[in-house]
Amino acid sequence: MAAPSQLVGHTLGHYCILDRIGAGGMGVVYRAYDTRLDRDVVVKVLPQGALLDHKARKRFRKEAIALAKLNHPNIATIYDFDTQDETDFLVMEYVAGTTLTEMLRAGALSEKQTCAIGEQAAKALDCAHVTGLVHRDFKPGNIMISPTGHVKLLDFGISVLLKSGPQLVETRTASAFHELAGTLPYMSPEQLLGEPVDGRCDIFAVGSVLYEVATGQLPFNARTLPGLIDEILHKPAVSPKTINHRLSPGLTTIILKCLEKDPDNRYQSAKEIALDLRHVATDGVYLAPVRTEQPYVRRRRALSIFTVAMIAFFVLLSVFTVGRWRAHIKGRRSRTGILHGRDDGRADQCSGQDQQPAGHLAYFSHAVQRGAQTASADRARTWRRRHSGWIRRKLLPDKTRANHGATGGRCDRSQRMVPILRARPGRCLRFAGPGRS
């Protein structure tokens, strides 16, 4: 068997190698022809010694089958894994087009293109994250763009397959070091620190790729590997709008949110990125803040309205209560003034329809004392007719009360009484009439 780098014209299984596409730390990539299914495929030949024994190959096959179950229009499908003459190779879907790396050689893309590429890539990542798979090597070189603008993610999970397990070894070649240098700018801080990772490490890589697509520059571009690692771990990314002033605030916010150092401050799912990129592309509006703040704004507005309504209610209640209290005090002072002989000009305005019988009696007493006996006598008759029941119960002695009843409720004119003085609250009152007091 020829060396992995010289397999053009040879056959691996039922795949005829046509030409070489590229090479890297993960192996050499060829375009091949599937003689059984009559289609072009991609054959990735793994580095020599990547899988040491049958047990390692068995585990690799099992994990490759799990990746093959990913079924999404933006993910290149894995078809097969096999070994021939100690050469391990992986067969994947062939995607015609150019990589995003090649497209970026001409400079930054438009915002519309950036959003379209990012949205499709985010949808593919979300499909994988839902099943528990993480790409871990998301970068422009693994994003293929078809002539129609369709995006396909390549090498999904291949880095995990080659680096997991104690039986696997790393090949320290120049190409592997070059591959690390090409991947490092897109790695998340938790990846660099060797911490457990989840789908949010891919979200950080999405932010780095969107930054490069929108500006033509990497968010962290130190010239040395130690300097680059230090920037990724500690230095905040410069706003992409300072490089490309035509970027909308929405896309700028999305990119910077993806590049947060703390995974908890990033988007928590790739689906959220896809939705926000779609809104920016179609409406030019970034909707993420609206989704997070609108319920709070509604609650705050409702609370404000409720508070104002309650304040207005209590103000009206206070005005009504104070008004009633003042009217009560005013009437009380008026009655008290009449009882004690103080004329403040309000006694003559007293109406039999507005006061209680005892209050009227106090008025009549004061009127008699002032000499207005005729007027007071006229009003006394009216008052007596209106409150005859109260008179019988409160004022008349038992004998007089009986005579009053015997005459059918009519009193003898000679016995007509005019109130002149209230001695004390309750029932002890003095009366005056013709010839008696």
For each residue, the residues with C-beta under 8 A, 3 or more apart:
1: 10 84 85 86 87
2: 6 7 10
3: 6 7
4: 7 27 28 45 47 48 87
5: 20 23 28
6: 2 3
7: 2 3 4 10 12 17 20 28 30 45
8: 17 18 19 20 30
9: 17
10: 1 2 7 17
11: 14 15 16 17
12: 7 15 17 32 43 45 82 84 87 89
13: 80 82 84 89
14: 11 34 35 36
15: 11 12 32 33 34 35 41 43 89 91
16: 11 32 33 35
17: 7 8 9 10 11 12 30 31 32 43
18: 8 30 31 32 33 40
19: 8 30 31
20: 5 7 8 23 28 29 30 31
21: 29 30 31 42
22: 28 29
23: 5 20 27 28 29 175
24: 27 29 175 176 178 179 182
25: 47 171 173 175 176 177 178 179 180
26: 44 46 47 155 158 159 162 179
27: 4 23 24 44 45 46 47 50
28: 4 5 7 20 22 23 44 45
29: 20 21 22 23 24 42 43 44 45
30: 7 8 17 18 19 20 21 42 43 44 45
31: 17 18 19 20 21 40 41 42 43 94
32: 12 15 16 17 18 40 41 42 43 91
33: 15 16 18 39 40 41
34: 14 15 37 38 39 40 41 79 91
35: 14 15 16 38
36: 14
37: 34
38: 34 35
39: 33 34 94
40: 18 31 32 33 34 94
41: 15 31 32 33 34 79 91 92 93 94
42: 21 29 30 31 32 76 91 92 93 94 95
43: 12 15 17 29 30 31 32 89 90 91 92
44: 26 27 28 29 30 89 90 91 92 155 158
45: 4 7 12 27 28 29 30 87 88 89
46: 26 27 50 51 88 89 90 162
47: 4 25 26 27 50 171 173
48: 4 171
49: 52 169 171
50: 27 46 47 88 162 168 169 171
51: 46 56 57 60 88 167 168
52: 49 56 167 168 169
53: 56 57 167
54: 57 58
55: 58 59 167
56: 51 52 53 59 60 165 167 168
57: 51 53 54 60 61 83 88
58: 54 55 61 62
59: 55 56 62 63 165 167
60: 51 56 57 63 64 81 88 161
61: 57 58 64 65 81
62: 58 59 65 66
63: 59 60 66 67 157 160 161 164
64: 60 61 67 68 78 81 90 161
65: 61 62 68 69 81
66: 62 63 69 133
67: 63 64 70 78 133 156 157 161
68: 64 65 77 78 79
69: 65 66 131
70: 67 75 77 78 127 128 131 133 156
71: 75 77
72: 75 123 124 127 128
73: 150
74: 120 121 123 124 127 150 151 152 153
75: 70 71 72 124 127 128 152 153 156
76: 42 92 93 95 144 152 153 154 156
77: 68 70 71 92 93
78: 64 67 68 70 81 90 91 92 93 156
79: 34 41 68 91 92 93
80: 13 90 91
81: 60 61 64 65 78 88 89 90 91
82: 12 13 88 89 91
83: 57 86 87 88 89
84: 1 12 13 87 89
85: 1
86: 1 83
87: 1 4 12 45 83 84
88: 45 46 50 51 57 60 81 82 83
89: 12 13 15 43 44 45 46 81 82 83 84
90: 43 44 46 64 78 80 81 158
91: 15 32 34 41 42 43 44 78 79 80 81 82
92: 41 42 43 44 76 77 78 79 154
93: 41 42 76 77 78 79 152
94: 31 39 40 41 42
95: 42 76 144 146 152 154
96: 146 147
97: 144 145 146 147 150 152
98: 102 103 144 145
99: 102 103 140 141 142 143 144 145
100: 103 104 117 140 141 143 144 145 209 213
101: 104 105 139 140 141
102: 98 99 105
103: 98 99 100 106 109 140 145
104: 100 101 107 108 109 140 212 213 216
105: 101 102
106: 103
107: 104 216
108: 104 213 214 215 216 244
109: 103 104 113 114 117 213 214
110: 113 114
111: 114 115 214 246 247 248 251 280 281
112: 115 116 281
113: 109 110 116 117 149 213
114: 109 110 111 117 118 210 213 214 251
115: 111 112 118 119 251 277 278 280 281
116: 112 113 119 120 149 281
117: 100 109 113 114 120 121 143 145 151 213
118: 114 115 121 122 206 209 210 213 273 274 277
119: 115 116 122 123 273 274 277 278 281
120: 74 116 117 123 124 150 151
121: 74 117 118 124 125 138 143 151 153 206 209
122: 118 119 125 126 206 270 271 273 274 277
123: 72 74 119 120 126 127 270 271 274
124: 72 74 75 120 121 127 128 151 153
125: 121 122 128 129 135 138 153 199 202 203 206 270
126: 122 123 129 130 269 270 271 274
127: 70 72 74 75 123 124 130 131
128: 70 72 75 124 125 131 133 134 135 156 157 199
129: 125 126 132 133 134 198 199 202 269 270
130: 126 127
131: 69 70 127 128
132: 129
133: 66 67 70 128 129 156 157
134: 128 129 157 160 197 198 199 201 202
135: 125 128 138 142 153 156 157 202 205
136: 157 159 160 191 197 201 202
137: 142 155 158 159 183
138: 121 125 135 142 143 153 186 202 205 206 209
139: 101 142 143 182 183 186 205 208 209
140: 99 100 101 103 104 143 209 212 213
141: 99 100 101 182
142: 99 135 137 138 139 153 154 155
143: 99 100 117 121 138 139 140 151 152 153 154 209
144: 76 95 97 98 99 100 151 152 153 154
145: 97 98 99 100 103 117 149 150 151
146: 95 96 97 149 150 151 152
147: 96 97
148:
149: 113 116 145 146
150: 73 74 97 120 145 146
151: 74 117 120 121 124 143 144 145 146
152: 74 75 76 93 95 97 143 144 146
153: 74 75 76 121 124 125 135 138 142 143 144 156
154: 76 92 95 142 143 144
155: 26 44 137 142 158 159
156: 67 70 75 76 78 128 133 135 153
157: 63 67 128 133 134 135 136 160 161
158: 26 44 90 137 155 161 162
159: 26 136 137 155 162 163
160: 63 134 136 157 163 164
161: 60 63 64 67 157 158 164
162: 26 46 50 158 159 168
163: 159 160 168 170
164: 63 160 161 168
165: 56 59 168
166:
167: 51 52 53 55 56 59
168: 50 51 52 56 162 163 164 165
169: 49 50 52
170: 163 176
171: 25 47 48 49 50 176
172: 176 177
173: 25 47 176 177
174: 177 178
175: 23 24 25 178 179
176: 24 25 170 171 172 173 179 180
177: 25 172 173 174 180 181
178: 24 25 174 175 181 182
179: 24 25 26 175 176 182 183
180: 25 176 177 183 184
181: 177 178 184 225
182: 24 139 141 178 179 185
183: 137 139 179 180 186 187
184: 180 181 187 192 225 228 229 232
185: 182 208 218 219 220 221 228 232
186: 138 139 183 204 205 208 209
187: 183 184 191 192 201 204 205 232
188: 191 192 197 200 201 204 205 232 263
189: 192 193 204 232 233 261
190: 193 195 196 197 201 263
191: 136 187 188 194 195 197 201
192: 184 187 188 189 229 232 233
193: 189 190 233
194: 191
195: 190 191
196: 190
197: 134 136 188 190 191 200 201
198: 129 134 201 263
199: 125 128 129 134 202 203 269 270
200: 188 197 203 204 263 266 267 268
201: 134 136 187 188 190 191 197 198 204 205 263
202: 125 129 134 135 136 138 199 205 206 270
203: 125 199 200 206 207 258 266 267 270 273
204: 186 187 188 189 200 201 207 208 258 259 260 263 266
205: 135 138 139 186 187 188 201 202 208 209
206: 118 121 122 125 138 202 203 209 210 258 270 273
207: 203 204 210 211 219 237 254 255 256 257 258 259 266
208: 139 185 186 204 205 211 212 218 219 220 258 259
209: 100 118 121 138 139 140 143 186 205 206 212 213
210: 114 118 206 207 213 214 251 254 255 258
211: 207 208 214 215 217 218 219 237 240 255 259
212: 104 140 208 209 215 216 217 218 219
213: 100 104 108 109 113 114 117 118 140 209 210
214: 108 109 111 114 210 211 240 244 247 251 255
215: 108 211 212 240 243 244 247
216: 104 107 108 212 243 244
217: 211 212 221 243
218: 185 208 211 212 221
219: 185 207 208 211 212 237 238 240 259
220: 185 208 228 231 232 235 237
221: 185 217 218 228
222: 227 228 230 231
223: 227 228
224: 227 228
225: 181 184 228 229
226: 229 230
227: 222 223 224 230 231
228: 184 185 220 221 222 223 224 225 231 232
229: 184 192 225 226 232 233
230: 222 226 227 233 234 235
231: 220 222 227 228 234 235
232: 184 185 187 188 189 192 220 228 229 235
233: 189 192 193 229 230 261
234: 230 231 261
235: 220 230 231 232
236: 261
237: 207 211 219 220 240 255 256 259
238: 219 242 243
239: 242 252 256
240: 211 214 215 219 237 243 244 247 251 252 255 256
241: 244 245 247 249 252
242: 238 239 245
243: 215 216 217 238 240
244: 108 214 215 216 240 241 247
245: 241 242
246: 111
247: 111 214 215 240 241 244 251 252
248: 111 251 252 280 284 286
249: 241 252 253 286
250: 253 254 276 279 280 284 285 286
251: 111 114 115 210 214 240 247 248 254 255 277 280 286
252: 239 240 241 247 248 249 255 256
253: 249 250 256 257 286 288 289
254: 207 210 250 251 257 258 273 276 277 280 286 288
255: 207 210 211 214 237 240 251 252 258 259
256: 207 237 239 240 252 253 259 260
257: 207 253 254 260 265 266 267 288
258: 203 204 206 207 208 210 254 255 266 267 273
259: 204 207 208 211 219 237 255 256 266
260: 204 256 257 263 265 266
261: 189 233 234 236 265
262: 265 266
263: 188 190 198 200 201 204 260 266
264:
265: 257 260 261 262
266: 200 203 204 207 257 258 259 260 262 263
267: 200 203 257 258 270 272 273
268: 200 272
269: 126 129 199 272 273
270: 122 123 125 126 129 199 202 203 206 267 273 274
271: 122 123 126 274 275
272: 267 268 269 275 276 288
273: 118 119 122 203 206 254 258 267 269 270 276 277
274: 118 119 122 123 126 270 271 277 278
275: 271 272 278 279 287
276: 250 254 272 273 279 280 286 287 288
277: 115 118 119 122 251 254 273 274 280 281
278: 115 119 274 275 281 282
279: 250 275 276 282 283 285 286 287
280: 111 115 248 250 251 254 276 277 283 284 285 286
281: 111 112 115 116 119 277 278
282: 278 279
283: 279 280
284: 248 250 280
285: 250 279 280
286: 248 249 250 251 253 254 276 279 280 289
287: 275 276 279 290 291
288: 253 254 257 272 276 291 292
289: 253 286 292 293
290: 287 293 294
291: 287 288 294
292: 288 289 296
293: 289 290 296 297
294: 290 291 297 298
295: 298 299
296: 292 293 299 300
297: 293 294 300 301
298: 294 295 301 302
299: 295 296 302 303
300: 296 297 303 304
301: 297 298 304 305
302: 298 299 305 306
303: 299 300 306 307
304: 300 301 307 308
305: 301 302 308 309
306: 302 303 309 310
307: 303 304 310 311
308: 304 305 311 312
309: 305 306 312 313
310: 306 307 313 314
311: 307 308 314 315
312: 308 309 315 316
313: 309 310 316 317
314: 310 311 317 318
315: 311 312 318 319
316: 312 313 319 320
317: 313 314 320 321
318: 314 315 321 322
319: 315 316 322 323
320: 316 317 323 324
321: 317 318 324 325
322: 318 319 325 326
323: 319 320 326 327
324: 320 321 327 328
325: 321 322 328 329
326: 322 323 329 330
327: 323 324 330 331
328: 324 325 331 332
329: 325 326 332 333
330: 326 327 333 334
331: 327 328 334 335 355
332: 328 329 335 336
333: 329 330 336 337
334: 330 331 337 338 344 346
335: 331 332 338 339 355 359 362
336: 332 333 339 340
337: 333 334 340 342 343 344 346
338: 334 335 341 342 347 350 359 362 363 365 366
339: 335 336 362 365 366 422
340: 336 337
341: 338 366 369
342: 337 338
343: 337 347 366 370
344: 334 337 347
345: 348 349
346: 334 337 349 350
347: 338 343 344 350 363 366 367
348: 345
349: 345 346
350: 338 346 347 354 355 359 360 363
351: 354 355
352: 355 360 379 382 383 386
353:
354: 350 351
355: 331 335 350 351 352 359 360 363
356: 359 360
357: 360 361 383 387 390 391 394
358: 361 362 422 425
359: 335 338 350 355 356 362 363
360: 350 352 355 356 357 363 364 379 383 387
361: 357 358 364 365 383 419 422 429
362: 335 338 339 358 359 365 366 422
363: 338 347 350 355 359 360 366 367
364: 360 361 367 368 376 379 380 383 418 419 420
365: 338 339 361 362 368 369 419 420 421 422
366: 338 339 341 343 347 362 363 369 370
367: 347 363 364 370 372 373 375 376 379
368: 364 365 371 372 373 376 418 419 420 421 432
369: 341 365 366 420 421
370: 343 366 367
371: 368
372: 367 368 375 376
373: 367 368 376 377 418
374: 377 378
375: 367 372 378 379
376: 364 367 368 372 373 379 380 418
377: 373 374 380 381 416 418
378: 374 375 381 382
379: 352 360 364 367 375 376 382 383
380: 364 376 377 383 384 417 418 419
381: 377 378 384 385 416
382: 352 378 379 385 386
383: 352 357 360 361 364 379 380 386 387
384: 380 381 387 388 391
385: 381 382 388
386: 352 382 383
387: 357 360 383 384 390 391
388: 384 385 391 392 409
389: 392 393
390: 357 387 393 394 395
391: 357 384 387 388 394 395 396
392: 388 389 395 396 401 404 405
393: 389 390
394: 357 390 391 427
395: 390 391 392 427 429
396: 391 392 400 401 404
397: 400 401
398: 401 402
399: 402 403
400: 396 397 403 404
401: 392 396 397 398 404 405
402: 398 399 405 406
403: 399 400 406 407
404: 392 396 400 401 407 409 411
405: 392 401 402 408 409
406: 402 403
407: 403 404 410 411 412
408: 405
409: 388 404 405
410: 407
411: 404 407 415 416 417
412: 407 415 416
413: 416
414: 433 434
415: 411 412 433
416: 377 381 411 412 413 433 434
417: 380 411 431 432 433
418: 364 368 373 376 377 380 431 432 433
419: 361 364 365 368 380 422 429 430 431 432
420: 364 365 368 369 430 431 432 437
421: 365 368 369 429 430
422: 339 358 361 362 365 419 425 429
423: 428 429 430
424: 428
425: 358 422
426:
427: 394 395
428: 423 424
429: 361 395 419 421 422 423
430: 419 420 421 423 437
431: 417 418 419 420 437
432: 368 417 418 419 420 436 437
433: 414 415 416 417 418 436 437
434: 414 416
435:
436: 432 433
437: 420 430 431 432 433
